């Protein structure tokens, strides 16, 4: 599976009978998968279909699916709600019998709320079934388009991430070339300082020399450089591998930064310190870009 980003947009349109609708699907970065659905009243079942379709395609990101639907108005397509009309007549009958009200006229009855309604105001289950099926298909199509858009973003991110990993590898190589002198320089620096303290022409205590050797050994950055090299190989494997790499790359950038910090703390030369600081800057750029990867 190619590298996938987490931002994208897709739109679909369709119609069936008197109904027409559009679906817009968009996503932004997120630590986990969060699906939000907005749809017209009466189509609540489509929220579940939207979530299922999104979960089948994505693992991370904030995904928003918006369904807008409208029904064409048909002139003359009205009906009398007989039950509502009978209810009004039942209420009026005692008043008419008591002479307290005139018999209701047809125009007055038809103007009462709920007596006249559009013939298709309330679709029955059989009529609505094909409409919901069509909308569900449009939801799936929009989310599939979103998936492809995220893959396009991933394809654009891949060379950027690869380039940053290349920079890290080059800086590690520079650090390796520079760090080989660290133990000797530290030992000489320590010996010089002791010589200044005890005075010229006096032999240094062997124990002090041993302590200097221990200090030089502690300042050896070989282990950090080896780990950085290993992390570079792991990053390349993730970038070229299958499955969702975002979370693992995010963790890997933390490990990169941990080793870079230790390298800077152990640096005994300004050159190695400068390399370490540049290395941290590139790792931080990598971390920012990784936030866009699913």
MIDREN-798367 format. One record per residue: x negated, y, z negated of N, C-alpha, C, O in turn. Coordinates in steps of 0.02 Angstrom, whole numbers, plus 50000, padded with zeros to 5 digits. Example, Ala and Ser with C-alpha at 12.3 -4.5 7.8 and 13.67 -1.06 7.14 Angstrom:
// residues 2
493404971649610493854977549610493404983549610492884983449577;493584988849646493164994749643493555000249606493305005749598;
This chain:
// residues 294
499584994050000500005000050000499565006250000499105006749959;499695011050046499295017050051499405021649991499905021049955;498925026149981498975030849926499595035249936499725037749991;499975036249882500595040149886500545046149840500295045649784;500795051849864500845057749821501495057549782501855052549782;501645063149748502265063449709502715069249728503245070149698;502525073149778502955078649799503175077449871502805074749912;503795079349886504055078349953504785080449956505095082049906;505045080550018505745082550030506005078750090505645077550138;506655076950087506985073750144507725075450142508005076750089;508035075550201508745077450206509085073050258508785071650311;509695070950245510085067150293510795070050296511035073050247;511125069250352511815071450362512205065850394511935061950434;512855065350377513275060250408514005062250398514155066950362;514455058550430515175059850424515555053450439515315049050473;516155053150411516605047550423517315049950412517485052350358;517725049250463518405051550457518435058950444518105062850479;518815061050394518875068150377518305070550334518245076550320;517875065950312517325067750266516675068950304516525065550353;516295073850281515615075050304515185076550243515435079350194;514545074750246514115075750187513395076450207513185074550262;513005079350161512285079950168511965077450103512245078250049;511385074550110510995072250052510305075250057509965074750108;510085078350003509405081049998509045077449940509305077149885;508455074949955508055071549904507375075049900507045076049951;507175076749840506535080149831506205077549767506545074949723;505555078149763505205075849703504605080249689504315083249734;504425080549626503825084149603503455079549555503685074049539;502875081749532502455077649489502805075949423503205079849397;502655070149396502915068049331502505062249305502255058249344;502455061849239502055056349210502395049649220502065044549229;503065049649217503445043549231503945044949286503895050049320;504435040449294504955041549344505585044249311505845041149265;505815049949335506425053049310506865054649371506655058349416;507475051849372507925052749429508525056849407508855055149357;508665062149443509245066349429509705066349490509465066649547;510355065949478510845065649533511375071049523511635071949469;511525074449578512075079249579512535077549637512315077149695;513175076449622513645074649674514325077649663514445080649610;514775076949711515445079849704515875075949655515735070049642;516385079049626516835075549580517165069649615517325069849674;517265064349577517595058449603517135053249634517365047949653;516495054849638516015050049667515475048249616514885047849633;515685047249555515215045849500514835039349511514265038749487;515125034549545514785028149555514145028949597513705024649595;514105034349635513525035249678512895037049638512335036249663;512985039349576512395040849534511995034449522511375034549525;512335029049507511995022649495511635020349559511075017949556;511985020949616511675018949679511055023149693510555020549718;511085029549676510515033949686509915031949643509345031749666;510055030349579509525028349534509205021749556508595020949554;509625017049575509365010549596508915011349658508385008349662;509145015349706508755016349767508095019749752507585018149783;508095024549705507475028149687506995023549651506395023549665;507255019649604506825015049565506525009649608505995006949592;506855007949663506585002949708506005005549750505625001649779;505925012149753505425015149796504865018849759504315019449784;505015021349699504535025649664504395023049594504795019449564;503815024949568503615023149500503465029349457503465028949396;503315034849490503175041049453503475046949490503605046549550;503585052449453503825058549483504535060249460504915055849440;504695066649464505375068949449505755069449515505615073749557;506225064949525506595064349588507295067349578507655065349532;507475071949622508145074949620508515073349684508255074549739;509115070649677509535068849735510175072949731510535072649681;510305076849782510905081149784511345079049842511135079049900;511965077349826512455075449877512995080749880513325082249830;513095083649939513625088549950514105085650002513895083550056;514755085549984515245082550029515855087150034516035090649987;516165087050092516785090850102517245086950149517025082950190;517885088350142518385085050182518725090150226518925095450201;518805088650289519125093350335519865094050318520205089150302;520115100150321520815101450307521225099950370521055102050425;521765096250360522205094350415522875097850406523225096550357;523055102250454523685105950449524275101150448524315096550489;524735102350402525345098250399525265091750362525765088150352;524665090150343524555083650309524725084450235524275084450192;525385085250220525605086150151526135080950135526415077850179;526265080250070526785075650048527085078349983526785082349948;527685075949969528025077849907527875072649854527965066649864;527655075149797527525070649741528205069449707528415073349665;528525063949725529205062549702529235061849626529715064049595;528745058849597528735057949524528725064649489529075065649439;528315069249514528275075849484528935079649493529165083149447;529235078949553529875082349566530415079749520530805083649492;530455073149511530955070149466530865072449394531355073449358;530255073449374530115075849306530395082849296530675084449244;530305087249347530585093949343531345093749340531645097449301;531655089649382532375089149384532655086649318533175088949295;532295081849287532525079149223532515084549168532955084749125;532015088849171531975094249122532525099349133532805102049086;532685100749197533175105849213533895103549204534345107649192;534025097049209534715094449208535105096649147535665099049156;534865095949085535255098149027535435105549028535965107549007;534975109549054535095116749057535645118349108536065122649095;535635114849165536145115849216536825113649189537335117049199;536845107749155537475105149128537775109849077538385110449072;537355113049038537595117648985537755124549013537975128948976;537655125549078537795131949108537285137249093537405143149104;536725135149068536215140049049535735141549107535325146049102;535795137649162535375138849219535735136649282536155132149280;535575139949338535875138049402535535131749428534955130449412;535905127849468535575122049498534965124149537534985129149573;534415120549530533795122649564533865122249640534155117449667;533595127249674533585127249747532965123549772532475122749736;533005121349834532455117549864531815121549867531275118949851;531865127949886531255131949892530925133049824530315133449817;531365133649772531085134449705530745128149681530215128449650;531055122449695530755116049674530085114949710529605112749679;530065116249774529455114949813528875119549793528295118149807;529045125149762528515129849741528215128049674527715130949653;528515123249639528255121449574527595117749580527455114249629;527195118649530526515115749531526545108049535526895104849496;526175105249582526105098049587526635094649628526585088549640;527165098249651527685095049690527445093649761527565088249788;527115098549791526825097649858526065096849850525735100849817;525795091849882525075090649879524845088149946525245085449985;524205089049960523925086550022523985078950023523885075649972;524145076350081524255069150086523645065150067523705059450045;523035068150076522425064450062522045067350002521445066249994;522415071049960522085073849900521785068349858521245069149830;522135062749853521885057249812521835051049856522335047649869;521225049549878521135043549919521215037449876520995037249818;521545032449903521575026149867520915022549873520495024449913;520825017249833520185013649831519995010949899519415010849918;520495008649936520365005650001520105010850051519665009550091;520405016950047520185022250092519505025050072519115026950116;519375025450007518745028449985518155023749992517585026049996;518275017249993517735012449996517255013750053516645014150041;517495014350116517025015650172516655022350164516085022950185;516995027350135516665033850125516075033050077515525035550091;516195029650021515655028649972515095024450001514505025649987;515275019450042514765015350074514325019550121513715018750123;514645023950158514265028250203513815033050165513245034250185;514075035750110513665040250069513085036550037512535039250032;513205030350015512675026349986512115025150037511525025350020;512315023750099511815022750151511415029150164510805028850176;511755034850160511395041250170510915042650112510375045250122;511125040850051510675041549994510035037450004509485039949993;510125031250026509545026850037509105029650092508485029450087;509415032350146509025035150201508625041250178508055042050198;508935045550138508585051450113508005049550068507465052550073;508105044650025507565042549981507015039050019506425039550000;507185035550072506675032550114506275037950149505665037450156;506615043250172506265048850201505805052250151505255054450168;506035052650089505615055450036504995051150024504445053650013;505095044650026504525040050017503995041250071503395041350057;504225041950133503755043150188503405049950180502815050650196;503785054850156503475061450145502935061050091502415064250097;503065057150039502565056349986501955052550011501395053849990;502065047850056501495044350086501075049050129500465048450131;501405053650163501035058650202500605062950156500035064550172;500885064850099500485068650051499895064550026499345067050019;500025058050013499485053749991498925053150043498335053050026;499125052850107498625052450161498205058850163497615058550179;498515064450147498145070750145497695071250084497155074250086;497915068250028497525068449967496925063749969496405065249939;496975058250004496455053150003495765055850020495285054649983;495685059550076495005062250091494775067450040494175068050028;495235071150011495045076049959494765072449898494245074349871;495115067249876494885063449818494225059849834493765059749793;494195056949894493575053549913492985058349915492435056549895;493105064449939492565069449941492325071349872491725072249862;492785071949825492595073549756492195067849724491715069049687;492395061749738492025055949712491325055849742490835054249708;491265057649806490605058049838490165063349803489575062249793;490465068949786490085074249751489845071749683489285073049662;490285068049648490085065349583489505060549591489025060749552;489535056349641488995051549653488335055149668487815053249642;488375060449708487765064149725487465067549662486865067549654;487895070249620487655073449559487355068349510486865069849476;487655062449507487365057149465486675055349490486215054149450;486595054949556485925053449584485425058949566484855057449550;485635065249569485195070749550485005070249476484435071149457;485505068649434485375068049363484885062349349484455062749306;484965056949387484525051149378483805052949395483345050949359;483715056849448483035058849468482725063549417482125063449405;483145067749387482905072749338482785069649270482325071649234;483215064949250483205062349182482615057849167482465056549109;482285055349219481725050749207481165053949167480765050449135;481115060549169480595064149134480775065749062480355067949023;481415064649043481635066848977481245063748919481015067448875;481155057148916480805054248858480105057148848479905058748792;479725057748903479045060348898479045067648875478645069548832;479485071648903479505078648885479685079648812479405083848778;480165075648788480375076248718479805074148671479685077248619;479475068848690478915066448648478365071748644478085072948591;478205074748702477685079748703477905085948662477505088848625;478535087748670478785093548635478765092448559478595096948521;478945086448538478945084748468478235084748440478095087348386;477785081748478477085081448456476775088348451476385089848406;476945092648499476685099448498476935103248437476555106948405;477555102248422477835105748364477515103448299477365107548255;477405096948292477075094248232476355096848228476115098548174;476025097148285475335099548286475305106748262474835108748227;475795110648282475815117648260475905118048185475645122648152;476285113348157476435113548086475835111248043475695114147991;475485106248066474935103548025474265106748040473775105748004;474245110748092473635114348108473235110848162473305104748173;472825114748196472425112048250471875107448222471615108548167;471705102248261471145097948245471295092548195470845088648179;471905092048170472085086748123472465081248158472885082548201;472305075148139472645069348170473365069048146473525070448088;473805067148192474505066348175474625059648142474345054548162;475025059748093475205053548059475555048948109475995051048148;475355042348108475645037548155476405037148147476765036148196;476635037948087477365037548076477725043148113478275042148139;477415049048114477725054748149477765053348224478255054948257;477235050348250477235048548321477785043448336478125043948387;477875038748291478405033748301479095037048300479535035248339;479185041848255479825045348252479955049248317480515049748340;479415051848345479485055448408479705050648463480115052448505;479425044648461479615039548512480355037648504480715036548553;480565037148440481275035548427481725041048453482255039748483;481525047348442481915052948465481975052948541482505054248569;481415051448574481425051148647481875045548672482225046248722;481875040048635482305034448654483045036248648483455034448690;483215039948595483915042048585484135046848640484725047248656;483675050548668483835055348720483865052148789483985055648839;483745045648793483785042148858484515042048882484955039748845;484645044448942485325044848969485465039349019485935039849058;485055034149018485145028749066485835025549060486155024049111;486075024548999486715021348989487285025649018487735023049050;487255032249007487785036649034487775036649110488305036749142;487185036649139487135036749212487395030149242487715030149294;487245024649208487505018249232488265018049230488585015449275;488545020749177489275020749171489595025349223490105023649252;489285031049236489545035449287489525032149356489995032749395;488985028549370488935024949433489475019649438489775018649491;489605016149383490135011149381490815014249392491235011449427;490935020149363491575023649371491675025849444492235025749469;491145027849476491185029749547491425023849589491865024549632;491135018049576491345011949612492075010249598492445008249643;492285011049535492975009549516493455014449551493995012449573;493265020749555493695025749588493785024049661494335024649688;493245022049694493295020349765493735014149775494105013749824;493705009449729494125003549734494865005449727495285002849764;495015009849680495705012049670495965015849731496545014949751;495545020149759495765024149816495885019949878496305021649920;495545014349883495625010149942496035003949929496114999749973;496315003249868496664997149849497414997549859497675002249888;497754992449833498484991949837498794994349771498464994449719;499434996149774499804997849714499725005149695499385009049729;500045006949640500035013849616499385015249578499245011949528;499005020049602498345021349574498335027349527497835028449493;498875031249524498865037549488498675036949415498215040449392;499015032549378498875031949306498165029649294497815032149249;497935024749333497255022149323496725027249342496205027749309;496865031149394496395036449412496375041849358495845044649343;496945043249329496985048149275496555045849216496185049849187;496615039549198496215036849143495475037049161495045038549119;495325035449224494625035249246494305042149242493715042749225;494685047349259494395054149254494225055949181493755059649169;494615053249134494445054349064493785051049046493375053849009;493675045049073493045041549060492465045149094491915045549066;492575047749155492065051749189491855057549144491265058749134;492355061149117492205067149078491855065349012491435069148989;492035059648983491705057548922490955056548932490555058848892;490775053248986490065051949001489705058449019489125059449001;490055062849056489745069249075489605073549013489085076849009;490065073448966489955077248904489355074648865488955078548840;489295068048861488725065048826488075066648862487565067948830;488105066448928487505068148968487275075248952486685076548943;487755079948950487575086948934487295087648864486825091448853;487575083948816487335084448747486635081548739486265083648694;486455076848781485785073748777485275077348821484675075948815;485495081748865485035084948912484495088848875484635092848830;483875087648895483305091048864483005096148910482535099648891;483255096648971482995101549018483565105749045484135103549047;483415111849065483935116149093484195113349160484775114349177;483765109949196483975107049260484515101649249485025101649283;484385097149201484875091949187485515094849158486065092449172;485445100049117486045103249090486465106349146487075105649145;486135109549193486495112549250486855107249291487425108249312;486525101649301486835096149339487435093549301487965092149330;487355092749235487915090249194488515094949196489085092649199;488385101449194488935106349196489285106149264489905106649267;488895105649317489205105149384489605098749390490135098549421;489335093449361489685087049362490365087549327490865084949351;490375090949270491005091949234491505095949275492105094549274;491265100949311491705105049352492025100949408492625101649421;491635096649439491905092449494492395087249465492915085949495;492235084449407492685079649376493345082949358493875079949365;493315089249337493935092849321494355093949384494965093449381;494025095449439494395096049503494715089349522495285089249545;494355083949511494625077349526495225075949482495735073149505;495175077749418495735076649372496365080449395496915077749392;496275086549417496845090449440497175087349501497785087049505;496775084949548497045081949608497385075249593497875073449625;497125071549545497405065049527498115065849500498525061249505;498265071749471498945072849445499475072549500500075071949485;499265072949563499735072749619499835065649646500235064649692;499475060849619499495054049645499985049749606499985049849544;500405045949642500885041549608500515035849573500835031649542;
